[in-house]
Amino acid sequence: MPAAETTLMSANSGTGPGRSGKDAGDENFPVGSFLLPRHLRPHVAAYYRFARAADDIADDPDMRPEDKVAALDSLEAALLGAAPELPETAPLRRTLAETGLRPAHATDLLIAFREDSRGLACRDWAHLMAYCRHSAAPVGRFLVDLHSPDPAAGDRLAWAPSDALCAALQVLNHLQDVKSDRERLDRVYLPADWLADEGLTAEDLGAEAAAPGLRRVLDRCLVETWRLLDAAAPLSRLIDHPGFRVEATMIHALARRLARRLTLVDPLARRVDLKRTDWLGGALEGLLYGL
């Protein structure tokens, strides 16, 4: 999953035919937890349900690309009221009506899901960042605006650091899943020009261990990810709600810890995950600096 996989809430959305089999328990970073105001959690759940439904369409191994795109178009039409309501869109339509939030926070996600459905071929880092603008940034903007005094107006000052954090989370997720994305979904999110610089192709992502050239490509991605994390650092200072501020600080801390692990461990040899000590350290940092 693009955006929501790295940044959404901890709640099970169920399974069914054609689903990817993933739920929020598979996510790296907790958003939508008890730290957020109780009255806002249903809105986050509605957004998650919509994003998960779109993700399941894009990742469905039994659907043709054109059918995936058509299904995503139908999902958008239902959300915007141009088609009959669907179970996956009805809660989010109520959220948008109650809060005045921009529908683009949801429909922008579908741009990335359509790209995934057609078969993403990441040309370069700029292309990857453009993809993250639709796959990841809308999630952060939704949460930032939801917590702002006027959700309809939003909090554009916080968008830039939020975009940077969400892009960093997205790239880290791609690096974690670099092998499985290629094998299971036939997607390569590593910049093709960086692979070509090392004389590599997508086939090299199926190896048991990263060759030296591939390790250099991974490290180039991590260098750029650290720049994104630096750009994201001001975010917590721009958040007024203390619970959301703690959570944003914690997520930033966890992202840095995961980036360090990916620097030290080969994601082709084994999946690189956060450890219990990382979660405890990230939670402590969130409390200390977020409050």
C-alpha positions, -999 to 999 in steps of 0.1 A, spaced: 0 0 0 14 35 -7 3 63 16 -18 47 43 5 18 48 32 39 64 11 65 83 -23 54 92 -42 41 122 -40 10 143 -74 -7 137 -83 -38 118 -105 -32 87 -113 -68 80 -106 -91 51 -125 -103 21 -123 -116 -14 -97 -97 -35 -82 -80 -5 -45 -77 -1 -48 -94 33 -31 -65 50 -46 -45 78 -34 -17 101 -17 -42 123 8 -45 95 17 -8 94 50 6 106 39 37 123 9 44 146 -15 72 136 -51 73 149 -42 59 183 -56 68 217 -34 99 216 -58 115 192 -90 132 203 -118 106 207 -142 126 185 -118 126 156 -109 89 156 -140 79 136 -130 104 109 -95 88 107 -111 53 106 -133 65 77 -102 77 58 -84 45 65 -113 24 52 -113 43 20 -76 41 15 -75 4 23 -103 -3 -2 -83 15 -29 -51 -3 -20 -68 -37 -22 -80 -28 -57 -45 -18 -68 -29 -48 -53 -54 -74 -64 -35 -101 -83 -66 -113 -101 -77 -80 -117 -64 -66 -150 -49 -31 -149 -77 -16 -168 -103 -31 -145 -83 -18 -115 -84 17 -129 -121 15 -136 -128 3 -101 -107 32 -86 -127 56 -109 -159 42 -95 -146 46 -59 -139 83 -66 -172 89 -83 -190 74 -52 -170 95 -28 -178 127 -48 -215 119 -51 -213 113 -88 -223 76 -84 -243 56 -59 -228 54 -24 -205 24 -15 -198 10 19 -162 20 15 -170 56 7 -201 63 29 -182 70 62 -157 93 45 -185 112 27 -200 118 61 -166 129 75 -161 154 46 -196 168 51 -192 172 88 -157 187 88 -155 205 55 -121 188 47 -109 188 12 -120 157 -9 -86 160 -25 -70 145 6 -87 113 -5 -89 115 -43 -52 124 -46 -44 90 -32 -62 74 -62 -37 91 -85 -9 69 -70 -31 38 -69 -39 42 -106 -2 45 -113 4 13 -92 -24 -4 -111 -9 3 -145 25 -9 -133 48 17 -118 83 21 -133 101 47 -112 124 67 -135 144 88 -110 142 103 -76 121 132 -88 95 107 -102 95 89 -68 89 122 -50 60 130 -74 46 96 -66 49 102 -29 31 135 -33 0 115 -41 7 82 -23 18 96 10 14 134 14 -24 134 14 -25 112 45 -5 137 65 -24 167 51 -57 150 61 -45 145 97 -30 180 99 -61 197 86 -84 175 107 -66 187 138 -66 224 128 -90 249 142 -107 252 108 -104 219 89 -120 234 58 -93 260 56 -66 236 68 -31 243 81 -10 249 50 20 260 71 23 225 84 19 209 50 55 211 38 71 193 68 42 169 69 48 161 32 85 155 39 77 132 68 52 112 48 75 109 18 103 97 41 80 71 56 69 59 21 105 55 9 114 36 41 85 13 34 97 8 -2 132 -1 10 118 -26 35 97 -43 8 121 -38 -21 123 -75 -28 87 -85 -22 74 -55 -42 93 -68 -72 84 -105 -67 48 -101 -56 36 -70 -74 62 -65 -102 69 -30 -89 102 -13 -85 103 19 -65 140 24 -67 151 51 -92 158 34 -125 186 58 -134 204 50 -101 201 13 -108 214 19 -144 244 38 -129 254 6 -112 247 -16 -142 217 -31 -124 182 -41 -135 150 -50 -117 161 -87 -119 189 -79 -94 163 -72 -67 155 -109 -65 189 -119 -52 194 -135 -18 216 -105 -8 222 -71 -22 252 -68 -45 276 -39 -37 261 -18 -65 226 -23 -52 237 -15 -16 250 19 -30 216 25 -46 199 18 -13 223 41 5 216 69 -20 179 65 -12 186 66 25 207 98 22 178 115 5 155 101 31 175 117 59 172 150 41 134 145 41 135 137 78 155 169 84 129 189 65 101 172 86 117 182 119 97 214 124 63 196 121 57 189 158 63 225 167 35 235 143 9 211 159 -13 226 186 -30 194 199 -7 178 224 -17 142 216 -12 146 179 21 164 186 33 135 207 24 111 180 40 131 152 72 133 173 71 96 180 66 88 143 96 110 134 117 92 160 107 58 147 114 68 111 150 78 121 155 45 139 142 25 109 165 45 86 195 36 107 185 -1 107 181 -1 69 216 14 67 231 -15 87 209 -45 75 204 -58 40 167 -57 32 171 -84 5 185 -109 30 157 -103 55 129 -79 62 141 -50 84 116 -41 111 115 -19 141 123 -37 174 106 -34 207 134 -12 219 128 11 190 91 14 199 99 21 235 126 47 226 103 63 200 75 65 226 98 80 252 111 106 227 75 114 217 65 121 253 96 140 262 98 163 231 61 162 221 50 175 254 
